[in-house]
Amino acid sequence: MTNNVNRAVALRITQLLKEKNITQYRLAINSGLNHSTIKNIINETVKDNMLSTVILIADGFGMTVSQFLDSPLFLEENLNI
């Protein structure tokens, strides 16, 4: 099954929230983003996620962007680009 990049980012955030047992609100605080931004990304109402936003989200999880993107969700064959 292929996903677009926005869907892959939303799925990865949801996965990491569960793995790290933190809430969307906590992620927002940790990343310095508004809670509504996190919610909109997860609900896929954001049309194009900016790399700068993904960097802040990765930082909010206490990881690098490389670690955030280290998921089968982001393999080329799994993305509809």
Summary of the structure (lengths in Angstrom):
residues: 81
radius of gyration: 11.7
end to end distance: 13.0
largest distance: 33.3
contacts: 216
relative contact order: 0.24
helix: 65%
strand: 2%
